[in-house]
Amino acid sequence: MCVYNRDRALCHRQDATNAPRLDRCQPLCANIARTDHHAAGLLAHAKALEEQSASEALPRPLADRLARRAGQLRELARRHEDDRIHHQEPTV
């Protein structure tokens, strides 16, 4: 998800518009917000890509690309887990 703030948006380096450009979204942008559900989806997609990359029928360059992308998705999910904000109930 994009919690758009133009001052932090990597998609708006030189652009004058005041709206997010999802076609130029950058994975390390400070405007990105992920929920636990998003992170679980990243891991599920990574698993599917790893399964595809293990196929003997797939050309090696394509298998390597799929495996690299799976690693990138796993890293994004790991970063979410490390950086996420936990809801804490107020103590009385």
Phi, psi and chi 1 to 4 in degrees:
 res  aa     phi    psi   chi1   chi2   chi3   chi4
   1 MET       -  149.9  -75.1 -169.1  -50.0      -
   2 CYS  -109.7  117.5 -178.9      -      -      -
   3 VAL   -99.4   84.8 -101.7      -      -      -
   4 TYR   -63.1  124.2 -175.8   68.4      -      -
   5 ASN  -136.2  109.0  176.6  -22.1      -      -
   6 ARG   -55.4  -35.0 -170.9 -179.9 -163.7  -66.2
   7 ASP   -64.4  -25.9  -63.9  -25.4      -      -
   8 ARG  -106.6   -2.2  -60.1 -177.9  -42.4 -178.5
   9 ALA   -74.1  120.9      -      -      -      -
  10 LEU   -75.4  -17.7  -65.0  179.5      -      -
  11 CYS   -78.5   -7.9   63.4      -      -      -
  12 HIS  -121.0   54.3  -79.6  -74.5      -      -
  13 ARG   -62.5  -48.1  -68.2  -76.1 -176.3 -175.2
  14 GLN  -130.0    8.7  -50.1  -97.0  -31.0      -
  15 ASP   -84.4  141.6 -160.3  -24.6      -      -
  16 ALA   -92.0  -11.2      -      -      -      -
  17 THR   -72.1  161.7   62.7      -      -      -
  18 ASN  -118.3   54.1 -164.8   25.4      -      -
  19 ALA  -148.0  150.7      -      -      -      -
  20 PRO   -64.8  148.1   15.8  -21.8      -      -
  21 ARG  -112.9   89.2  -69.5  -73.6  -49.5  -96.0
  22 LEU   -66.2  -20.4  -62.8  179.2      -      -
  23 ASP   -75.3  -11.9   60.2  -38.4      -      -
  24 ARG  -120.8   24.8  -65.9 -166.0  -38.9 -155.9
  25 CYS   -61.9  136.9 -171.8      -      -      -
  26 GLN  -110.9  131.4  -58.2  -65.9  -44.3      -
  27 PRO   -59.1  -24.3  -20.1   28.3      -      -
  28 LEU  -100.5   12.5  -61.5  177.1      -      -
  29 CYS   -64.5  140.6 -177.5      -      -      -
  30 ALA   -70.0  -13.4      -      -      -      -
  31 ASN   -83.3   -8.9  -70.1  -24.7      -      -
  32 ILE   -76.0  132.6  -69.4  178.1      -      -
  33 ALA  -126.6  128.8      -      -      -      -
  34 ARG  -120.2  142.6  -70.9 -172.1  179.9   89.2
  35 THR   -96.6  172.2   64.7      -      -      -
  36 ASP   -60.9  -33.8  -69.1  -14.3      -      -
  37 HIS   -63.6  -41.2 -179.4   73.4      -      -
  38 HIS   -62.4  -45.0  -67.2  130.0      -      -
  39 ALA   -62.3  -39.9      -      -      -      -
  40 ALA   -63.9  -37.8      -      -      -      -
  41 GLY   -64.7  -38.7      -      -      -      -
  42 LEU   -60.8  -44.0  -70.8  171.1      -      -
  43 LEU   -66.5  -39.1  -68.5  173.8      -      -
  44 ALA   -64.9  -41.4      -      -      -      -
  45 HIS   -67.0  -39.2 -169.2   59.7      -      -
  46 ALA   -61.2  -42.4      -      -      -      -
  47 LYS   -62.1  -43.1 -178.7 -179.6  177.8 -173.0
  48 ALA   -62.9  -41.1      -      -      -      -
  49 LEU   -66.1  -39.0  -68.7  177.2      -      -
  50 GLU   -64.7  -38.7  -72.1  167.2  -17.3      -
  51 GLU   -63.9  -42.3  -70.2  170.8   -2.6      -
  52 GLN   -64.1  -41.2  -70.0  176.9   23.5      -
  53 SER   -68.0  -21.4   71.9      -      -      -
  54 ALA   -79.9   -6.9      -      -      -      -
  55 SER   -68.2  132.4  170.8      -      -      -
  56 GLU   -70.2  -21.9  -67.1  -66.4  -34.7      -
  57 ALA   -78.3  -13.8      -      -      -      -
  58 LEU   -85.1  135.1 -152.5   59.3      -      -
  59 PRO   -59.8  141.1  -19.1   28.2      -      -
  60 ARG   -54.5  -44.4  179.8   64.0   13.6 -142.4
  61 PRO   -60.2  -38.8  -24.2   33.3      -      -
  62 LEU   -69.3  -41.3 -179.5   55.7      -      -
  63 ALA   -61.4  -41.1      -      -      -      -
  64 ASP   -64.2  -40.9  -68.8  -15.4      -      -
  65 ARG   -63.7  -42.8 -169.5  175.9  -34.3  139.9
  66 LEU   -64.2  -41.4  -68.6  174.6      -      -
  67 ALA   -65.5  -39.5      -      -      -      -
  68 ARG   -63.3  -43.8  -93.8 -167.0  -44.2  -83.7
  69 ARG   -63.7  -39.5 -178.2   62.3 -178.6  150.0
  70 ALA   -60.4  -41.4      -      -      -      -
  71 GLY   -63.0  -40.2      -      -      -      -
  72 GLN   -63.3  -43.1  -67.8  167.5  -16.9      -
  73 LEU   -65.3  -40.5  -65.2  176.0      -      -
  74 ARG   -63.4  -37.8  -74.1 -167.6 -178.8  -78.9
  75 GLU   -65.8  -40.7  174.9   59.9   21.0      -
  76 LEU   -62.0  -41.8  -70.7  172.4      -      -
  77 ALA   -66.7  -38.9      -      -      -      -
  78 ARG   -64.8  -42.7 -175.8 -160.0   61.2   77.0
  79 ARG   -62.9  -38.4 -164.1  172.8  -53.5  141.4
  80 HIS   -60.2  -46.8  165.8   77.2      -      -
  81 GLU   -60.8  -40.0 -175.5   64.8   30.2      -
  82 ASP   -71.9  -35.8  -68.6  -14.5      -      -
  83 ASP  -102.7   -4.4  -62.0  -19.1      -      -
  84 ARG   -66.4  155.5   72.0 -172.6 -172.6  144.7
  85 ILE   -97.0  125.1  -61.8  169.3      -      -
  86 HIS   -93.2  135.3  -61.7  -85.3      -      -
  87 HIS   -77.2  128.3  175.0   72.4      -      -
  88 GLN  -119.6  132.6  -65.1 -179.8   -4.7      -
  89 GLU   -70.1  138.8  -66.6  -66.6  -32.8      -
  90 PRO   -66.3  141.9   13.8  -18.3      -      -
  91 THR   -91.6  143.0   57.3      -      -      -
  92 VAL  -113.4      -  178.7      -      -      -
